[in-house]
Amino acid sequence: MKINKSIQLIGRFVCAIIVLGITAFFTPGFTIENLWVLAIAVVALSLIDFFIGCFTPLFSHPFVKFFIGALLAGIALYLVQYFIIGYILSIIAIILGAIVFGLVDYMLPSEPIQK
């Protein structure tokens, strides 16, 4: 079954906004000032994750998909805090957020992008 890339991006956005909000609420050192900052952060995270996924065909095995997804989410979480005002993370928040994003990325249906 072929998955449309735009539907995949929207699905990642919806899941990311839920996961990022819950992770920010429960993780110490993870501060998001308001809903608009959360939305902007999720757009940035979704775009970074989507474009990295387009250029790295490493998602062939589900277990590898979890580790690569967690690593890329950690990098994206770290980078986004420098571009968005009101989005502050500690090291433990980056690690926990990356693990949660890796799990969500592992559970989302996707297929490797054919070139």
C-alpha positions as CSV (number, residue, x, y, z in Angstrom):
1,M,0.0,0.0,0.0
2,K,1.4,3.4,-1.0
3,I,1.2,6.2,1.5
4,N,0.7,9.7,0.2
5,K,3.6,12.0,1.5
6,S,1.2,14.9,2.3
7,I,-1.0,12.6,4.4
8,Q,2.1,11.2,6.1
9,L,3.2,14.8,6.9
10,I,-0.2,15.8,8.3
11,G,-0.3,12.6,10.4
12,R,3.1,13.3,11.8
13,F,2.0,16.9,12.6
14,V,-1.1,15.7,14.5
15,C,0.8,13.0,16.4
16,A,3.7,15.4,17.1
17,I,1.5,18.1,18.6
18,I,-0.2,15.6,20.9
19,V,3.1,14.0,21.9
20,L,5.0,17.3,22.3
21,G,2.2,18.7,24.5
22,I,2.1,15.6,26.7
23,T,5.9,15.4,26.9
24,A,6.2,19.0,27.8
25,F,3.6,18.7,30.6
26,F,5.2,15.6,32.2
27,T,8.9,16.2,31.6
28,P,10.9,18.4,34.0
29,G,12.9,21.1,32.2
30,F,10.6,21.2,29.2
31,T,8.9,24.6,29.0
32,I,6.5,25.7,26.3
33,E,5.0,29.1,27.1
34,N,1.7,28.9,25.2
35,L,-0.2,27.0,22.5
36,W,1.2,29.1,19.6
37,V,4.7,28.3,20.6
38,L,3.7,24.6,20.7
39,A,2.2,24.8,17.2
40,I,5.2,26.6,15.8
41,A,7.6,24.1,17.4
42,V,5.6,21.2,16.1
43,V,5.6,22.6,12.6
44,A,9.4,23.0,12.8
45,L,9.9,19.5,14.2
46,S,7.6,17.9,11.6
47,L,9.3,19.7,8.7
48,I,12.8,18.8,10.0
49,D,11.7,15.1,10.6
50,F,10.0,14.9,7.2
51,F,12.9,16.3,5.2
52,I,15.5,14.2,7.1
53,G,13.3,11.2,6.4
54,C,13.2,12.0,2.7
55,F,17.0,12.1,2.5
56,T,17.9,9.1,4.7
57,P,16.6,5.7,3.5
58,L,17.5,4.0,6.8
59,F,13.9,3.1,7.8
60,S,13.8,-0.3,6.3
61,H,13.7,-2.3,9.6
62,P,11.2,-1.2,12.3
63,F,13.7,-1.6,15.1
64,V,16.2,0.6,13.3
65,K,13.4,3.0,12.6
66,F,12.9,3.5,16.4
67,F,16.6,4.3,17.0
68,I,17.0,6.6,14.0
69,G,13.7,8.3,14.7
70,A,14.8,8.9,18.4
71,L,18.2,10.2,17.3
72,L,16.7,12.6,14.7
73,A,14.0,13.7,17.1
74,G,16.7,14.5,19.7
75,I,18.6,16.6,17.2
76,A,15.5,18.3,16.0
77,L,14.4,19.1,19.6
78,Y,17.8,20.5,20.3
79,L,17.9,22.7,17.2
80,V,14.3,24.0,17.4
81,Q,14.9,25.6,20.9
82,Y,17.3,28.1,19.2
83,F,14.8,29.3,16.6
84,I,11.6,29.6,18.7
85,I,11.3,32.0,21.6
86,G,9.4,30.5,24.6
87,Y,10.6,26.9,23.9
88,I,13.2,25.9,26.5
89,L,14.6,22.4,27.0
90,S,17.0,20.8,29.4
91,I,19.2,17.8,28.5
92,I,16.9,15.3,30.3
93,A,13.9,16.8,28.4
94,I,15.7,16.4,25.1
95,I,16.5,12.7,25.9
96,L,13.0,11.9,27.2
97,G,11.3,13.8,24.3
98,A,13.5,12.0,21.8
99,I,12.6,8.6,23.2
100,V,8.9,9.4,23.1
101,F,9.2,10.8,19.5
102,G,11.1,7.6,18.5
103,L,8.3,5.4,19.9
104,V,5.7,7.4,18.1
105,D,7.7,7.4,14.8
106,Y,8.1,3.6,15.3
107,M,4.3,3.2,15.5
108,L,3.4,5.4,12.6
109,P,2.9,3.5,9.3
110,S,5.4,4.5,6.7
111,E,7.3,3.0,3.9
112,P,10.8,3.8,2.6
113,I,10.9,6.5,0.0
114,Q,11.9,5.0,-3.4
115,K,14.3,7.0,-5.5
